[in-house]
């Protein structure tokens, strides 16, 4: 919680994509899926008497793609990437052994007694 008079600072590198960009991307994916569906239905109609197997595949795509397109378009926003920790621990100072202690300074023993 920020102190009084201070503003809260956010890290831009960890920010999610903007809402307008997210909606635009979902609309683009939906339009692409529906265009593929339309082309597959047209191909099925054109190829029905020429290549029936390909026409059936086109019809199956025409039936399944609307469901897939809606599921993809309605998928929620991407999850925020895990942010790196902003906590920087204080550097630890190496303990001096009794032999390395400067003169006049007593080193503590592991039991806490000098």
NUTILO-886213 format. One record per atom (N, C-alpha, C, O): residue number from 1; residue in one letter; x, y, z. Coordinates in steps of 0.02 Angstrom, whole numbers, plus 50000, padded with zeros to 5 digits. Layout:
N
<pt num="NUM" residuo="A" x="X" y="Y" z="Z"/>
...
end
This chain:
114
<pt num="1" residuo="X" x="50042" y="49942" z="50000"/>
<pt num="1" residuo="X" x="50000" y="50000" z="50000"/>
<pt num="1" residuo="X" x="50045" y="50062" z="50000"/>
<pt num="1" residuo="X" x="50090" y="50067" z="50042"/>
<pt num="2" residuo="X" x="50032" y="50108" z="49953"/>
<pt num="2" residuo="X" x="50075" y="50167" z="49951"/>
<pt num="2" residuo="X" x="50062" y="50213" z="50010"/>
<pt num="2" residuo="X" x="50007" y="50216" z="50037"/>
<pt num="3" residuo="X" x="50114" y="50248" z="50028"/>
<pt num="3" residuo="X" x="50107" y="50296" z="50082"/>
<pt num="3" residuo="X" x="50069" y="50357" z="50057"/>
<pt num="3" residuo="X" x="50062" y="50367" z="49997"/>
<pt num="4" residuo="X" x="50046" y="50396" z="50103"/>
<pt num="4" residuo="X" x="50007" y="50455" z="50085"/>
<pt num="4" residuo="X" x="50049" y="50503" z="50042"/>
<pt num="4" residuo="X" x="50106" y="50519" z="50060"/>
<pt num="5" residuo="X" x="50022" y="50524" z="49986"/>
<pt num="5" residuo="X" x="50057" y="50571" z="49943"/>
<pt num="5" residuo="X" x="50101" y="50537" z="49891"/>
<pt num="5" residuo="X" x="50125" y="50570" z="49845"/>
<pt num="6" residuo="X" x="50112" y="50471" z="49897"/>
<pt num="6" residuo="X" x="50152" y="50435" z="49848"/>
<pt num="6" residuo="X" x="50106" y="50402" z="49798"/>
<pt num="6" residuo="X" x="50050" y="50382" z="49814"/>
<pt num="7" residuo="X" x="50129" y="50396" z="49737"/>
<pt num="7" residuo="X" x="50090" y="50362" z="49686"/>
<pt num="7" residuo="X" x="50114" y="50290" z="49680"/>
<pt num="7" residuo="X" x="50173" y="50275" z="49693"/>
<pt num="8" residuo="X" x="50068" y="50247" z="49660"/>
<pt num="8" residuo="X" x="50086" y="50177" z="49652"/>
<pt num="8" residuo="X" x="50120" y="50168" z="49585"/>
<pt num="8" residuo="X" x="50097" y="50194" z="49535"/>
<pt num="9" residuo="X" x="50175" y="50131" z="49583"/>
<pt num="9" residuo="X" x="50213" y="50121" z="49522"/>
<pt num="9" residuo="X" x="50203" y="50050" z="49498"/>
<pt num="9" residuo="X" x="50208" y="50003" z="49537"/>
<pt num="10" residuo="X" x="50189" y="50042" z="49433"/>
<pt num="10" residuo="X" x="50179" y="49977" z="49403"/>
<pt num="10" residuo="X" x="50237" y="49962" z="49356"/>
<pt num="10" residuo="X" x="50266" y="50007" z="49325"/>
<pt num="11" residuo="X" x="50253" y="49898" z="49351"/>
<pt num="11" residuo="X" x="50305" y="49877" z="49305"/>
<pt num="11" residuo="X" x="50274" y="49866" z="49236"/>
<pt num="11" residuo="X" x="50227" y="49827" z="49230"/>
<pt num="12" residuo="X" x="50298" y="49900" z="49186"/>
<pt num="12" residuo="X" x="50270" y="49895" z="49119"/>
<pt num="12" residuo="X" x="50288" y="49828" z="49088"/>
<pt num="12" residuo="X" x="50248" y="49801" z="49050"/>
<pt num="13" residuo="X" x="50345" y="49800" z="49102"/>
<pt num="13" residuo="X" x="50365" y="49737" z="49072"/>
<pt num="13" residuo="X" x="50319" y="49681" z="49090"/>
<pt num="13" residuo="X" x="50314" y="49632" z="49052"/>
<pt num="14" residuo="X" x="50285" y="49684" z="49146"/>
<pt num="14" residuo="X" x="50240" y="49631" z="49166"/>
<pt num="14" residuo="X" x="50167" y="49647" z="49153"/>
<pt num="14" residuo="X" x="50123" y="49608" z="49174"/>
<pt num="15" residuo="X" x="50153" y="49702" z="49119"/>
<pt num="15" residuo="X" x="50083" y="49722" z="49108"/>
<pt num="15" residuo="X" x="50051" y="49676" z="49055"/>
<pt num="15" residuo="X" x="50084" y="49653" z="49008"/>
<pt num="16" residuo="X" x="49986" y="49665" z="49064"/>
<pt num="16" residuo="X" x="49950" y="49625" z="49015"/>
<pt num="16" residuo="X" x="49936" y="49668" z="48954"/>
<pt num="16" residuo="X" x="49942" y="49729" z="48955"/>
<pt num="17" residuo="X" x="49916" y="49634" z="48900"/>
<pt num="17" residuo="X" x="49897" y="49667" z="48839"/>
<pt num="17" residuo="X" x="49835" y="49710" z="48852"/>
<pt num="17" residuo="X" x="49793" y="49691" z="48892"/>
<pt num="18" residuo="X" x="49830" y="49767" z="48819"/>
<pt num="18" residuo="X" x="49773" y="49811" z="48829"/>
<pt num="18" residuo="X" x="49708" y="49778" z="48807"/>
<pt num="18" residuo="X" x="49709" y="49734" z="48764"/>
<pt num="19" residuo="X" x="49652" y="49800" z="48836"/>
<pt num="19" residuo="X" x="49587" y="49770" z="48821"/>
<pt num="19" residuo="X" x="49568" y="49779" z="48748"/>
<pt num="19" residuo="X" x="49543" y="49732" z="48717"/>
<pt num="20" residuo="X" x="49581" y="49838" z="48720"/>
<pt num="20" residuo="X" x="49564" y="49850" z="48649"/>
<pt num="20" residuo="X" x="49604" y="49804" z="48604"/>
<pt num="20" residuo="X" x="49577" y="49777" z="48555"/>
<pt num="21" residuo="X" x="49668" y="49795" z="48619"/>
<pt num="21" residuo="X" x="49709" y="49750" z="48579"/>
<pt num="21" residuo="X" x="49686" y="49677" z="48586"/>
<pt num="21" residuo="X" x="49687" y="49639" z="48537"/>
<pt num="22" residuo="X" x="49664" y="49659" z="48645"/>
<pt num="22" residuo="X" x="49640" y="49591" z="48657"/>
<pt num="22" residuo="X" x="49576" y="49578" z="48617"/>
<pt num="22" residuo="X" x="49569" y="49526" z="48585"/>
<pt num="23" residuo="X" x="49530" y="49625" z="48619"/>
<pt num="23" residuo="X" x="49467" y="49617" z="48581"/>
<pt num="23" residuo="X" x="49481" y="49615" z="48506"/>
<pt num="23" residuo="X" x="49452" y="49575" z="48470"/>
<pt num="24" residuo="X" x="49525" y="49658" z="48483"/>
<pt num="24" residuo="X" x="49542" y="49660" z="48412"/>
<pt num="24" residuo="X" x="49572" y="49593" z="48390"/>
<pt num="24" residuo="X" x="49556" y="49568" z="48335"/>
<pt num="25" residuo="X" x="49615" y="49564" z="48430"/>
<pt num="25" residuo="X" x="49645" y="49499" z="48414"/>
<pt num="25" residuo="X" x="49593" y="49443" z="48412"/>
<pt num="25" residuo="X" x="49596" y="49400" z="48368"/>
<pt num="26" residuo="X" x="49546" y="49444" z="48459"/>
<pt num="26" residuo="X" x="49493" y="49393" z="48460"/>
<pt num="26" residuo="X" x="49447" y="49401" z="48399"/>
<pt num="26" residuo="X" x="49426" y="49352" z="48370"/>
<pt num="27" residuo="X" x="49431" y="49463" z="48381"/>
<pt num="27" residuo="X" x="49390" y="49474" z="48322"/>
<pt num="27" residuo="X" x="49425" y="49450" z="48259"/>
<pt num="27" residuo="X" x="49394" y="49420" z="48215"/>
<pt num="28" residuo="X" x="49490" y="49462" z="48255"/>
<pt num="28" residuo="X" x="49528" y="49440" z="48196"/>
<pt num="28" residuo="X" x="49528" y="49364" z="48191"/>
<pt num="28" residuo="X" x="49518" y="49337" z="48137"/>
<pt num="29" residuo="X" x="49538" y="49329" z="48248"/>
<pt num="29" residuo="X" x="49537" y="49256" z="48246"/>
<pt num="29" residuo="X" x="49468" y="49229" z="48226"/>
<pt num="29" residuo="X" x="49463" y="49180" z="48189"/>
<pt num="30" residuo="X" x="49415" y="49262" z="48250"/>
<pt num="30" residuo="X" x="49347" y="49240" z="48233"/>
<pt num="30" residuo="X" x="49334" y="49250" z="48158"/>
<pt num="30" residuo="X" x="49306" y="49205" z="48126"/>
<pt num="31" residuo="X" x="49353" y="49307" z="48132"/>
<pt num="31" residuo="X" x="49341" y="49320" z="48060"/>
<pt num="31" residuo="X" x="49380" y="49271" z="48017"/>
<pt num="31" residuo="X" x="49355" y="49247" z="47967"/>
<pt num="32" residuo="X" x="49442" y="49256" z="48036"/>
<pt num="32" residuo="X" x="49482" y="49208" z="47998"/>
<pt num="32" residuo="X" x="49448" y="49139" z="48000"/>
<pt num="32" residuo="X" x="49443" y="49106" z="47948"/>
<pt num="33" residuo="X" x="49426" y="49118" z="48057"/>
<pt num="33" residuo="X" x="49393" y="49052" z="48064"/>
<pt num="33" residuo="X" x="49330" y="49050" z="48022"/>
<pt num="33" residuo="X" x="49317" y="49000" z="47988"/>
<pt num="34" residuo="X" x="49290" y="49103" z="48024"/>
<pt num="34" residuo="X" x="49228" y="49103" z="47986"/>
<pt num="34" residuo="X" x="49240" y="49108" z="47911"/>
<pt num="34" residuo="X" x="49201" y="49082" z="47871"/>
<pt num="35" residuo="X" x="49294" y="49141" z="47891"/>
<pt num="35" residuo="X" x="49312" y="49143" z="47820"/>
<pt num="35" residuo="X" x="49331" y="49073" z="47796"/>
<pt num="35" residuo="X" x="49311" y="49053" z="47741"/>
<pt num="36" residuo="X" x="49370" y="49037" z="47835"/>
<pt num="36" residuo="X" x="49388" y="48969" z="47818"/>
<pt num="36" residuo="X" x="49326" y="48926" z="47813"/>
<pt num="36" residuo="X" x="49320" y="48884" z="47769"/>
<pt num="37" residuo="X" x="49279" y="48935" z="47859"/>
<pt num="37" residuo="X" x="49217" y="48897" z="47858"/>
<pt num="37" residuo="X" x="49177" y="48912" z="47794"/>
<pt num="37" residuo="X" x="49153" y="48866" z="47761"/>
<pt num="38" residuo="X" x="49171" y="48976" z="47776"/>
<pt num="38" residuo="X" x="49134" y="48994" z="47716"/>
<pt num="38" residuo="X" x="49167" y="48964" z="47654"/>
<pt num="38" residuo="X" x="49132" y="48937" z="47610"/>
<pt num="39" residuo="X" x="49233" y="48967" z="47650"/>
<pt num="39" residuo="X" x="49268" y="48939" z="47593"/>
<pt num="39" residuo="X" x="49259" y="48863" z="47589"/>
<pt num="39" residuo="X" x="49254" y="48835" z="47535"/>
<pt num="40" residuo="X" x="49259" y="48830" z="47647"/>
<pt num="40" residuo="X" x="49251" y="48757" z="47646"/>
<pt num="40" residuo="X" x="49180" y="48737" z="47625"/>
<pt num="40" residuo="X" x="49173" y="48686" z="47591"/>
<pt num="41" residuo="X" x="49129" y="48775" z="47644"/>
<pt num="41" residuo="X" x="49060" y="48759" z="47623"/>
<pt num="41" residuo="X" x="49053" y="48772" z="47548"/>
<pt num="41" residuo="X" x="49021" y="48732" z="47513"/>
<pt num="42" residuo="X" x="49082" y="48826" z="47523"/>
<pt num="42" residuo="X" x="49079" y="48839" z="47450"/>
<pt num="42" residuo="X" x="49116" y="48784" z="47412"/>
<pt num="42" residuo="X" x="49092" y="48761" z="47361"/>
<pt num="43" residuo="X" x="49174" y="48764" z="47437"/>
<pt num="43" residuo="X" x="49212" y="48710" z="47405"/>
<pt num="43" residuo="X" x="49172" y="48646" z="47406"/>
<pt num="43" residuo="X" x="49174" y="48608" z="47358"/>
<pt num="44" residuo="X" x="49136" y="48632" z="47460"/>
<pt num="44" residuo="X" x="49095" y="48571" z="47464"/>
<pt num="44" residuo="X" x="49040" y="48573" z="47412"/>
<pt num="44" residuo="X" x="49026" y="48523" z="47380"/>
<pt num="45" residuo="X" x="49008" y="48631" z="47403"/>
<pt num="45" residuo="X" x="48955" y="48636" z="47353"/>
<pt num="45" residuo="X" x="48981" y="48628" z="47283"/>
<pt num="45" residuo="X" x="48950" y="48596" z="47241"/>
<pt num="46" residuo="X" x="49039" y="48658" z="47269"/>
<pt num="46" residuo="X" x="49068" y="48654" z="47202"/>
<pt num="46" residuo="X" x="49094" y="48583" z="47187"/>
<pt num="46" residuo="X" x="49086" y="48559" z="47131"/>
<pt num="47" residuo="X" x="49124" y="48551" z="47236"/>
<pt num="47" residuo="X" x="49155" y="48486" z="47225"/>
<pt num="47" residuo="X" x="49110" y="48426" z="47239"/>
<pt num="47" residuo="X" x="49133" y="48369" z="47235"/>
<pt num="48" residuo="X" x="49047" y="48437" z="47254"/>
<pt num="48" residuo="X" x="49003" y="48381" z="47273"/>
<pt num="48" residuo="X" x="48999" y="48328" z="47219"/>
<pt num="48" residuo="X" x="49002" y="48268" z="47234"/>
<pt num="49" residuo="X" x="48992" y="48347" z="47156"/>
<pt num="49" residuo="X" x="48987" y="48299" z="47101"/>
<pt num="49" residuo="X" x="49055" y="48280" z="47072"/>
<pt num="49" residuo="X" x="49059" y="48234" z="47031"/>
<pt num="50" residuo="X" x="49107" y="48315" z="47091"/>
<pt num="50" residuo="X" x="49174" y="48302" z="47062"/>
<pt num="50" residuo="X" x="49215" y="48258" z="47109"/>
<pt num="50" residuo="X" x="49239" y="48205" z="47089"/>
<pt num="51" residuo="X" x="49222" y="48280" z="47169"/>
<pt num="51" residuo="X" x="49263" y="48244" z="47219"/>
<pt num="51" residuo="X" x="49224" y="48242" z="47284"/>
<pt num="51" residuo="X" x="49229" y="48287" z="47325"/>
<pt num="52" residuo="X" x="49186" y="48189" z="47293"/>
<pt num="52" residuo="X" x="49139" y="48186" z="47349"/>
<pt num="52" residuo="X" x="49176" y="48184" z="47416"/>
<pt num="52" residuo="X" x="49152" y="48213" z="47465"/>
<pt num="53" residuo="X" x="49233" y="48150" z="47421"/>
<pt num="53" residuo="X" x="49269" y="48146" z="47485"/>
<pt num="53" residuo="X" x="49292" y="48215" z="47509"/>
<pt num="53" residuo="X" x="49286" y="48231" z="47568"/>
<pt num="54" residuo="X" x="49317" y="48254" z="47464"/>
<pt num="54" residuo="X" x="49339" y="48322" z="47482"/>
<pt num="54" residuo="X" x="49278" y="48364" z="47501"/>
<pt num="54" residuo="X" x="49283" y="48405" z="47546"/>
<pt num="55" residuo="X" x="49222" y="48355" z="47466"/>
<pt num="55" residuo="X" x="49161" y="48392" z="47482"/>
<pt num="55" residuo="X" x="49136" y="48374" z="47552"/>
<pt num="55" residuo="X" x="49113" y="48418" z="47588"/>
<pt num="56" residuo="X" x="49140" y="48312" z="47571"/>
<pt num="56" residuo="X" x="49118" y="48291" z="47638"/>
<pt num="56" residuo="X" x="49163" y="48322" z="47692"/>
<pt num="56" residuo="X" x="49139" y="48344" z="47744"/>
<pt num="57" residuo="X" x="49228" y="48324" z="47679"/>
<pt num="57" residuo="X" x="49274" y="48356" z="47726"/>
<pt num="57" residuo="X" x="49256" y="48430" z="47732"/>
<pt num="57" residuo="X" x="49257" y="48458" z="47787"/>
<pt num="58" residuo="X" x="49240" y="48462" z="47676"/>
<pt num="58" residuo="X" x="49220" y="48533" z="47678"/>
<pt num="58" residuo="X" x="49157" y="48543" z="47719"/>
<pt num="58" residuo="X" x="49151" y="48592" z="47756"/>
<pt num="59" residuo="X" x="49109" y="48498" z="47712"/>
<pt num="59" residuo="X" x="49047" y="48503" z="47752"/>
<pt num="59" residuo="X" x="49060" y="48493" z="47826"/>
<pt num="59" residuo="X" x="49032" y="48528" z="47868"/>
<pt num="60" residuo="X" x="49103" y="48445" z="47842"/>
<pt num="60" residuo="X" x="49120" y="48434" z="47912"/>
<pt num="60" residuo="X" x="49154" y="48496" z="47941"/>
<pt num="60" residuo="X" x="49138" y="48517" z="47997"/>
<pt num="61" residuo="X" x="49199" y="48526" z="47904"/>
<pt num="61" residuo="X" x="49231" y="48588" z="47927"/>
<pt num="61" residuo="X" x="49179" y="48644" z="47934"/>
<pt num="61" residuo="X" x="49181" y="48683" z="47981"/>
<pt num="62" residuo="X" x="49132" y="48647" z="47887"/>
<pt num="62" residuo="X" x="49079" y="48697" z="47890"/>
<pt num="62" residuo="X" x="49034" y="48689" z="47951"/>
<pt num="62" residuo="X" x="49007" y="48738" z="47977"/>
<pt num="63" residuo="X" x="49026" y="48627" z="47974"/>
<pt num="63" residuo="X" x="48985" y="48614" z="48034"/>
<pt num="63" residuo="X" x="49024" y="48628" z="48098"/>
<pt num="63" residuo="X" x="48997" y="48656" z="48146"/>
<pt num="64" residuo="X" x="49087" y="48608" z="48100"/>
<pt num="64" residuo="X" x="49126" y="48612" z="48162"/>
<pt num="64" residuo="X" x="49159" y="48681" z="48174"/>
<pt num="64" residuo="X" x="49167" y="48701" z="48231"/>
<pt num="65" residuo="X" x="49177" y="48716" z="48121"/>
<pt num="65" residuo="X" x="49214" y="48778" z="48130"/>
<pt num="65" residuo="X" x="49175" y="48833" z="48167"/>
<pt num="65" residuo="X" x="49207" y="48871" z="48204"/>
<pt num="66" residuo="X" x="49109" y="48840" z="48159"/>
<pt num="66" residuo="X" x="49076" y="48893" z="48199"/>
<pt num="66" residuo="X" x="49083" y="48882" z="48274"/>
<pt num="66" residuo="X" x="49094" y="48930" z="48312"/>
<pt num="67" residuo="X" x="49077" y="48820" z="48296"/>
<pt num="67" residuo="X" x="49085" y="48806" z="48367"/>
<pt num="67" residuo="X" x="49156" y="48822" z="48390"/>
<pt num="67" residuo="X" x="49167" y="48854" z="48441"/>
<pt num="68" residuo="X" x="49205" y="48800" z="48351"/>
<pt num="68" residuo="X" x="49275" y="48811" z="48369"/>
<pt num="68" residuo="X" x="49290" y="48886" z="48368"/>
<pt num="68" residuo="X" x="49325" y="48912" z="48411"/>
<pt num="69" residuo="X" x="49263" y="48922" z="48318"/>
<pt num="69" residuo="X" x="49276" y="48994" z="48313"/>
<pt num="69" residuo="X" x="49248" y="49032" z="48372"/>
<pt num="69" residuo="X" x="49279" y="49078" z="48398"/>
<pt num="70" residuo="X" x="49188" y="49012" z="48395"/>
<pt num="70" residuo="X" x="49158" y="49046" z="48452"/>
<pt num="70" residuo="X" x="49197" y="49031" z="48516"/>
<pt num="70" residuo="X" x="49207" y="49076" z="48557"/>
<pt num="71" residuo="X" x="49218" y="48969" z="48525"/>
<pt num="71" residuo="X" x="49257" y="48952" z="48584"/>
<pt num="71" residuo="X" x="49322" y="48990" z="48586"/>
<pt num="71" residuo="X" x="49343" y="49015" z="48638"/>
<pt num="72" residuo="X" x="49355" y="48995" z="48529"/>
<pt num="72" residuo="X" x="49419" y="49032" z="48526"/>
<pt num="72" residuo="X" x="49407" y="49106" z="48538"/>
<pt num="72" residuo="X" x="49445" y="49138" z="48574"/>
<pt num="73" residuo="X" x="49353" y="49134" z="48508"/>
<pt num="73" residuo="X" x="49340" y="49206" z="48515"/>
<pt num="73" residuo="X" x="49320" y="49224" z="48586"/>
<pt num="73" residuo="X" x="49336" y="49278" z="48610"/>
<pt num="74" residuo="X" x="49286" y="49178" z="48621"/>
<pt num="74" residuo="X" x="49263" y="49193" z="48689"/>
<pt num="74" residuo="X" x="49313" y="49172" z="48742"/>
<pt num="74" residuo="X" x="49300" y="49181" z="48802"/>
<pt num="75" residuo="X" x="49369" y="49146" z="48722"/>
<pt num="75" residuo="X" x="49420" y="49128" z="48771"/>
<pt num="75" residuo="X" x="49440" y="49191" z="48809"/>
<pt num="75" residuo="X" x="49447" y="49244" z="48780"/>
<pt num="76" residuo="X" x="49450" y="49183" z="48873"/>
<pt num="76" residuo="X" x="49467" y="49241" z="48915"/>
<pt num="76" residuo="X" x="49534" y="49271" z="48897"/>
<pt num="76" residuo="X" x="49571" y="49245" z="48856"/>
<pt num="77" residuo="X" x="49546" y="49326" z="48927"/>
<pt num="77" residuo="X" x="49611" y="49360" z="48916"/>
<pt num="77" residuo="X" x="49666" y="49315" z="48938"/>
<pt num="77" residuo="X" x="49658" y="49271" z="48981"/>
<pt num="78" residuo="X" x="49724" y="49326" z="48908"/>
<pt num="78" residuo="X" x="49781" y="49285" z="48926"/>
<pt num="78" residuo="X" x="49799" y="49296" z="48999"/>
<pt num="78" residuo="X" x="49789" y="49351" z="49026"/>
<pt num="79" residuo="X" x="49826" y="49245" z="49029"/>
<pt num="79" residuo="X" x="49846" y="49253" z="49099"/>
<pt num="79" residuo="X" x="49909" y="49297" z="49102"/>
<pt num="79" residuo="X" x="49951" y="49294" z="49057"/>
<pt num="80" residuo="X" x="49913" y="49336" z="49154"/>
<pt num="80" residuo="X" x="49971" y="49379" z="49162"/>
<pt num="80" residuo="X" x="50033" y="49337" z="49172"/>
<pt num="80" residuo="X" x="50031" y="49288" z="49210"/>
<pt num="81" residuo="X" x="50087" y="49353" z="49138"/>
<pt num="81" residuo="X" x="50148" y="49315" z="49148"/>
<pt num="81" residuo="X" x="50171" y="49322" z="49220"/>
<pt num="81" residuo="X" x="50161" y="49374" z="49252"/>
<pt num="82" residuo="X" x="50203" y="49270" z="49244"/>
<pt num="82" residuo="X" x="50227" y="49274" z="49313"/>
<pt num="82" residuo="X" x="50282" y="49328" z="49315"/>
<pt num="82" residuo="X" x="50331" y="49325" z="49278"/>
<pt num="83" residuo="X" x="50272" y="49374" z="49358"/>
<pt num="83" residuo="X" x="50318" y="49430" z="49363"/>
<pt num="83" residuo="X" x="50380" y="49409" z="49403"/>
<pt num="83" residuo="X" x="50375" y="49371" z="49451"/>
<pt num="84" residuo="X" x="50437" y="49435" z="49383"/>
<pt num="84" residuo="X" x="50495" y="49420" z="49424"/>
<pt num="84" residuo="X" x="50488" y="49456" z="49490"/>
<pt num="84" residuo="X" x="50455" y="49508" z="49496"/>
<pt num="85" residuo="X" x="50518" y="49427" z="49539"/>
<pt num="85" residuo="X" x="50513" y="49455" z="49606"/>
<pt num="85" residuo="X" x="50546" y="49524" z="49608"/>
<pt num="85" residuo="X" x="50602" y="49533" z="49583"/>
<pt num="86" residuo="X" x="50512" y="49572" z="49637"/>
<pt num="86" residuo="X" x="50541" y="49639" z="49643"/>
<pt num="86" residuo="X" x="50579" y="49646" z="49709"/>
<pt num="86" residuo="X" x="50612" y="49696" z="49721"/>
<pt num="87" residuo="X" x="50574" y="49594" z="49750"/>
<pt num="87" residuo="X" x="50610" y="49595" z="49813"/>
<pt num="87" residuo="X" x="50682" y="49577" z="49801"/>
<pt num="87" residuo="X" x="50697" y="49524" z="49774"/>
<pt num="88" residuo="X" x="50727" y="49620" z="49820"/>
<pt num="88" residuo="X" x="50798" y="49607" z="49814"/>
<pt num="88" residuo="X" x="50825" y="49597" z="49884"/>
<pt num="88" residuo="X" x="50827" y="49644" z="49923"/>
<pt num="89" residuo="X" x="50847" y="49536" z="49899"/>
<pt num="89" residuo="X" x="50872" y="49525" z="49967"/>
<pt num="89" residuo="X" x="50937" y="49562" z="49979"/>
<pt num="89" residuo="X" x="50977" y="49571" z="49933"/>
<pt num="90" residuo="X" x="50947" y="49582" z="50040"/>
<pt num="90" residuo="X" x="51009" y="49615" z="50058"/>
<pt num="90" residuo="X" x="51067" y="49566" z="50051"/>
<pt num="90" residuo="X" x="51060" y="49507" z="50068"/>
<pt num="91" residuo="X" x="51123" y="49589" z="50026"/>
<pt num="91" residuo="X" x="51179" y="49543" z="50019"/>
<pt num="91" residuo="X" x="51202" y="49517" z="50087"/>
<pt num="91" residuo="X" x="51204" y="49555" z="50136"/>
<pt num="92" residuo="X" x="51218" y="49455" z="50089"/>
<pt num="92" residuo="X" x="51241" y="49426" z="50153"/>
<pt num="92" residuo="X" x="51316" y="49437" z="50159"/>
<pt num="92" residuo="X" x="51354" y="49430" z="50111"/>
<pt num="93" residuo="X" x="51335" y="49455" z="50219"/>
<pt num="93" residuo="X" x="51406" y="49465" z="50232"/>
<pt num="93" residuo="X" x="51436" y="49400" z="50256"/>
<pt num="93" residuo="X" x="51408" y="49367" z="50300"/>
<pt num="94" residuo="X" x="51491" y="49381" z="50228"/>
<pt num="94" residuo="X" x="51522" y="49320" z="50252"/>
<pt num="94" residuo="X" x="51548" y="49330" z="50323"/>
<pt num="94" residuo="X" x="51575" y="49382" z="50340"/>
<pt num="95" residuo="X" x="51539" y="49280" z="50364"/>
<pt num="95" residuo="X" x="51563" y="49283" z="50433"/>
<pt num="95" residuo="X" x="51639" y="49274" z="50434"/>
<pt num="95" residuo="X" x="51667" y="49235" z="50396"/>
<pt num="96" residuo="X" x="51670" y="49310" z="50480"/>
<pt num="96" residuo="X" x="51742" y="49303" z="50487"/>
<pt num="96" residuo="X" x="51757" y="49248" z="50538"/>
<pt num="96" residuo="X" x="51725" y="49243" z="50590"/>
<pt num="97" residuo="X" x="51807" y="49209" z="50522"/>
<pt num="97" residuo="X" x="51830" y="49159" z="50571"/>
<pt num="97" residuo="X" x="51870" y="49196" z="50624"/>
<pt num="97" residuo="X" x="51890" y="49254" z="50615"/>
<pt num="98" residuo="X" x="51881" y="49163" z="50679"/>
<pt num="98" residuo="X" x="51919" y="49193" z="50734"/>
<pt num="98" residuo="X" x="51990" y="49210" z="50711"/>
<pt num="98" residuo="X" x="52019" y="49259" z="50734"/>
<pt num="99" residuo="X" x="52017" y="49170" z="50666"/>
<pt num="99" residuo="X" x="52085" y="49183" z="50642"/>
<pt num="99" residuo="X" x="52088" y="49244" z="50597"/>
<pt num="99" residuo="X" x="52140" y="49277" z="50593"/>
<pt num="100" residuo="X" x="52031" y="49260" z="50562"/>
<pt num="100" residuo="X" x="52031" y="49315" z="50515"/>
<pt num="100" residuo="X" x="52007" y="49380" z="50546"/>
<pt num="100" residuo="X" x="52011" y="49433" z="50514"/>
<pt num="101" residuo="X" x="51983" y="49378" z="50607"/>
<pt num="101" residuo="X" x="51956" y="49438" z="50639"/>
<pt num="101" residuo="X" x="52011" y="49489" z="50650"/>
<pt num="101" residuo="X" x="52067" y="49470" z="50670"/>
<pt num="102" residuo="X" x="51997" y="49553" z="50638"/>
<pt num="102" residuo="X" x="52048" y="49604" z="50650"/>
<pt num="102" residuo="X" x="52063" y="49610" z="50725"/>
<pt num="102" residuo="X" x="52025" y="49588" z="50768"/>
<pt num="103" residuo="X" x="52120" y="49639" z="50738"/>
<pt num="103" residuo="X" x="52141" y="49646" z="50808"/>
<pt num="103" residuo="X" x="52092" y="49689" z="50846"/>
<pt num="103" residuo="X" x="52067" y="49739" z="50820"/>
<pt num="104" residuo="X" x="52078" y="49670" z="50907"/>
<pt num="104" residuo="X" x="52034" y="49708" z="50950"/>
<pt num="104" residuo="X" x="51960" y="49690" z="50940"/>
<pt num="104" residuo="X" x="51918" y="49715" z="50977"/>
<pt num="105" residuo="X" x="51945" y="49647" z="50892"/>
<pt num="105" residuo="X" x="51876" y="49625" z="50881"/>
<pt num="105" residuo="X" x="51872" y="49552" z="50897"/>
<pt num="105" residuo="X" x="51911" y="49512" z="50871"/>
<pt num="106" residuo="X" x="51824" y="49534" z="50939"/>
<pt num="106" residuo="X" x="51816" y="49464" z="50957"/>
<pt num="106" residuo="X" x="51764" y="49434" z="50911"/>
<pt num="106" residuo="X" x="51710" y="49463" z="50901"/>
<pt num="107" residuo="X" x="51778" y="49377" z="50884"/>
<pt num="107" residuo="X" x="51730" y="49342" z="50840"/>
<pt num="107" residuo="X" x="51684" y="49300" z="50884"/>
<pt num="107" residuo="X" x="51705" y="49271" z="50934"/>
<pt num="108" residuo="X" x="51620" y="49297" z="50863"/>
<pt num="108" residuo="X" x="51572" y="49257" z="50901"/>
<pt num="108" residuo="X" x="51582" y="49183" z="50884"/>
<pt num="108" residuo="X" x="51601" y="49164" z="50829"/>
<pt num="109" residuo="X" x="51569" y="49143" z="50934"/>
<pt num="109" residuo="X" x="51573" y="49071" z="50923"/>
<pt num="109" residuo="X" x="51504" y="49048" z="50900"/>
<pt num="109" residuo="X" x="51455" y="49084" z="50908"/>
<pt num="110" residuo="X" x="51498" y="48989" z="50871"/>
<pt num="110" residuo="X" x="51433" y="48965" z="50846"/>
<pt num="110" residuo="X" x="51380" y="48961" z="50901"/>
<pt num="110" residuo="X" x="51321" y="48963" z="50885"/>
<pt num="111" residuo="X" x="51399" y="48956" z="50963"/>
<pt num="111" residuo="X" x="51349" y="48953" z="51016"/>
<pt num="111" residuo="X" x="51325" y="49022" z="51037"/>
<pt num="111" residuo="X" x="51278" y="49027" z="51076"/>
<pt num="112" residuo="X" x="51355" y="49075" z="51011"/>
<pt num="112" residuo="X" x="51334" y="49142" z="51027"/>
<pt num="112" residuo="X" x="51373" y="49171" z="51085"/>
<pt num="112" residuo="X" x="51361" y="49228" z="51104"/>
<pt num="113" residuo="X" x="51418" y="49133" z="51114"/>
<pt num="113" residuo="X" x="51458" y="49157" z="51170"/>
<pt num="113" residuo="X" x="51528" y="49176" z="51145"/>
<pt num="113" residuo="X" x="51554" y="49145" z="51100"/>
<pt num="114" residuo="X" x="51557" y="49227" z="51175"/>
<pt num="114" residuo="X" x="51624" y="49247" z="51156"/>
<pt num="114" residuo="X" x="51675" y="49217" z="51202"/>
<pt num="114" residuo="X" x="51735" y="49229" z="51193"/>
end
